[in-house]
């Protein structure tokens, strides 16, 4: 009987985690992202670059290790958060996620917003009580002034690492009109990452409902482990810089910001007001990164603009002959099988001259010309798997 009760409680705990609204919102948003991306790519090129469920499949696949490390750091060293802050953080995350405006879904915004919401609730809604929790009872110049900024800094570091490593991999090209009335390619990265994080909260937030839920006591105080499906969102359009060069720069800038928040947050152990400073610094710095990158990308020349000679590559389908040849977005195909090409029709007509063995002269991003050749088999993409500017 005891074993059956234990199994039932574990299953109930798992069910509580999977019924979290933030998890459901993340799954719905990731599927919607894929649908919008495929529709946008087909509108520009009549073919999609990646399957529609790619964003959903990568939701956890790319971030589970970061989630594991964060859980060990946050829970393993005993960083305790307030249950009310955790609920507010989750609610704010759900709201921002469902806006689909992923410039504001960096976790530092929700971390800081939940912290300052508690301050204003304690100041202007002192009578508000929920299951014994009141904002006015919390000391925001106590331990929370350290733990919340430290968590915000750790999440920023994780965000920066994810952006730097993965944001450029699934960048989606689409065509826009230039000032001269031509069409050029720009590259959009819009990603979500799911991180199941294990937080520690004081009291018996879960164990009162699930008796065998992991908890521990320190002195007379009981603590519970609470799993939260944290979501990190990112959105950026690359116009004047290639995505594989821009995204790592953004990632490094976010990591540096996270380290700064961590350092200032830890200093709050001696001067609590520095915790508030750390959160404001994180919010302002993260917003500044977004604004500066957006301005630079809008003001610079387009890197994938059409040229007077040759055909500019906008994208390369995975596992296609073009990918095997090492072709990259932004490169320009000058000739195919000895025939000069200047538009999409000429490109594909020239491919048919020797469809089994294709020879290309390509002008690289650095302006250097190189010769490439590839044997094309019957099952390979008949157009080399290239999306081109047209």
TARAHU-V433792 format. One record per residue. SS is DSSP state (@ for helix, = for strand, . for the rest). OMEGA is omega in degrees with one decimal (NA if undefined). BURIAL is b if it has 24 or more other C-alpha atoms within 12 Angstrom, else e. Layout:
ss-><SS,SS>
omega-><OMEGA,OMEGA>
burial-><BURIAL,BURIAL>
This chain:
ss-><.,@,@,@,@,@,@,@,@,@,@,@,@,@,@,@,@,@,.,.,@,@,@,@,@,@,@,@,@,@,@,@,@,@,@,@,@,@,@,@,@,@,@,@,@,.,.,.,.,.,.,.,.,@,@,@,@,@,@,@,@,.,.,@,@,@,@,@,@,@,@,@,@,@,@,@,.,.,.,=,=,.,@,@,@,@,@,@,@,@,@,@,@,@,@,@,@,@,.,.,.,@,@,@,.,.,@,@,@,@,@,@,@,@,@,@,@,@,@,@,@,@,@,@,.,.,.,.,.,=,.,.,=,.,@,@,@,.,.,.,.,.,.,@,@,@,@,@,@,@,@,@,@,@,@,@,@,@,@,@,@,@,@,@,@,@,.,.,.,.,.,=,=,=,=,=,=,.,.,.,.,.,=,=,=,=,=,=,=,=,=,=,=,=,=,=,=,=,=,=,=,=,.,.,.,.,.,.,.,.,.,.,.,.,=,=,=,=,.,.,=,=,=,=,=,=,=,=,=,=,=,=,=,=,=,=,=,=,.,.,.,.,@,@,@,@,@,@,@,@,@,@,@,@,@,@,@,@,@,@,@,@,@,@,@,@,@,.,.,.,.,.,@,@,@,@,@,@,@,@,@,@,@,@,@,@,@,@,@,@,@,@,@,@,@,@,@,@,@,.,.,.,.,=,.,.,.,.,.,.,=,=,=,=,=,=,.,.,.,.,@,@,@,@,.,.,.,.,.,.,.,=,=,=,=,=,.,.,=,=,.,.,.,@,@,@,@,@,@,@,@,@,@,@,.,.,=,=,=,=,=,=,=,.,.,.,.,.,=,=,=,=,=,=,=,.,.,.,.,.,.,.,.,.,.,=,=,=,.,.>
omega-><179.3,178.6,178.9,178.6,179.5,179.5,179.2,-178.6,177.9,178.5,178.5,179.0,177.7,179.4,178.0,179.4,-176.0,176.3,178.5,-178.8,-179.5,177.3,179.0,179.2,179.5,178.9,178.8,-178.7,-178.8,176.9,178.8,177.7,179.5,179.1,-179.4,-179.4,-179.8,179.3,179.9,-179.7,179.4,176.3,-178.6,-170.6,-178.3,176.4,178.6,-177.6,-179.5,178.4,-175.5,-179.2,-178.4,-179.2,-179.8,-179.9,-178.3,-175.9,-179.6,-173.6,-176.9,-170.5,-174.2,-179.7,176.9,178.7,179.9,180.0,179.6,179.1,178.5,-179.1,-175.5,-177.3,-175.0,-178.8,171.6,174.7,-174.7,178.1,178.3,-179.0,178.8,177.2,-178.9,178.0,178.4,177.9,-179.3,-179.8,179.4,178.8,178.7,-178.4,-179.7,179.9,-177.1,173.2,-176.0,174.6,-166.2,167.9,-177.1,-179.2,168.1,-174.6,-179.3,180.0,179.7,178.2,-178.3,-178.7,178.8,179.8,-177.8,174.2,176.8,178.5,-177.9,176.0,178.5,-177.8,-172.8,178.8,-176.0,-176.5,-177.1,179.7,177.4,-179.3,177.8,-179.7,175.0,-179.3,-176.8,-178.9,-177.1,177.2,-177.9,172.6,177.5,-176.5,179.8,177.8,177.3,-172.8,-178.1,176.0,178.4,176.7,177.6,178.3,178.5,179.2,176.0,177.9,178.1,178.2,-179.6,178.4,178.9,178.6,-176.9,-174.8,-168.5,-171.4,-176.5,-173.4,-177.8,177.3,-175.2,177.3,170.2,-173.0,175.8,178.8,177.4,179.5,179.8,177.8,177.8,178.6,179.1,-179.5,169.8,-170.7,-176.5,172.8,176.9,-169.0,170.9,174.3,179.5,179.8,174.3,-175.8,177.2,179.3,175.0,178.8,178.4,178.9,-176.2,-174.2,-178.2,-173.4,176.8,178.0,179.7,-170.4,-175.0,176.7,-175.5,176.0,177.5,178.7,175.0,-172.0,177.4,-175.9,176.9,179.9,179.0,172.6,-176.6,177.7,179.9,176.7,-178.0,-178.1,174.7,178.4,-179.7,177.5,179.7,174.5,177.2,-179.6,-176.5,180.0,177.5,-176.2,-178.0,173.3,-176.1,-173.0,176.2,177.4,177.5,179.7,179.5,179.3,179.2,177.4,178.6,176.7,178.7,177.6,177.5,178.2,178.3,-177.3,-179.5,178.7,177.2,178.3,178.7,175.3,179.2,179.7,-170.9,-178.3,177.9,175.0,175.3,179.1,-179.5,180.0,177.9,177.4,179.8,-179.6,-177.3,-178.5,-179.9,177.7,179.9,178.1,-179.5,-176.8,-178.5,179.8,-179.7,179.8,-179.3,-178.6,179.0,-174.7,-177.2,177.1,-179.2,-176.7,179.9,178.5,178.7,-179.9,-178.1,176.6,178.6,-178.9,-177.0,-179.5,177.2,-179.2,-179.5,-179.7,178.4,176.0,179.0,175.1,178.7,178.2,178.5,178.0,179.4,179.3,-176.8,173.5,-179.3,177.1,-174.6,176.6,-176.5,-179.5,178.7,-179.6,176.8,-179.1,175.2,-179.5,179.6,177.0,-174.1,-178.4,179.3,178.9,-175.6,173.2,-179.2,177.8,-176.7,178.0,176.2,-172.9,-178.0,-178.4,-171.3,178.0,-177.4,165.6,-171.9,173.5,-175.7,179.3,-179.0,179.6,179.7,178.7,176.2,-179.8,179.5,174.5,-174.9,172.8,-178.2,-178.9,-172.9,-177.2,-179.2,179.6,-173.2,177.6,177.7,-179.4,-176.1,166.6,-173.8,175.6,-176.9,NA>
burial-><e,e,e,e,e,e,e,e,e,e,e,e,b,e,e,e,b,e,e,b,b,b,b,e,b,b,b,e,b,b,b,b,b,b,e,b,b,b,e,b,b,e,e,b,b,e,b,b,b,b,b,b,b,b,b,b,e,b,b,b,e,b,b,e,e,b,b,e,e,b,b,e,b,b,b,e,e,b,b,b,b,b,b,b,b,b,b,b,b,b,b,b,b,b,b,b,b,b,e,b,e,b,b,b,b,b,b,b,b,b,b,b,b,b,b,b,b,b,b,e,b,e,e,e,e,e,e,e,e,e,e,e,e,b,b,e,e,b,e,b,b,e,b,b,b,b,b,b,b,b,b,b,b,b,b,b,b,b,b,b,b,b,b,b,b,b,b,b,b,b,b,b,b,b,b,b,e,e,e,e,e,e,b,b,b,b,b,b,b,b,b,b,b,b,b,b,b,b,b,b,b,b,b,b,b,b,b,e,e,b,e,b,b,b,b,e,e,e,e,e,e,e,b,b,b,b,b,b,b,b,b,b,b,b,b,b,b,b,b,b,b,b,b,b,e,b,b,b,b,b,b,b,b,b,b,b,b,b,b,b,b,b,b,b,b,b,b,b,b,e,e,b,b,b,b,b,b,b,b,b,b,b,b,b,b,b,b,e,b,b,e,e,b,b,e,e,b,e,e,e,e,b,b,b,b,b,b,e,e,b,b,b,b,b,b,b,b,b,e,b,b,b,b,e,b,b,b,b,b,b,b,b,b,b,b,b,b,b,b,b,b,b,b,b,e,b,b,b,e,b,b,e,e,e,b,e,e,b,b,b,b,b,b,b,e,e,e,e,e,e,e,b,b,b,b,b,e,e,e,e,b,b,b,b,b,b,b,b,b,b>
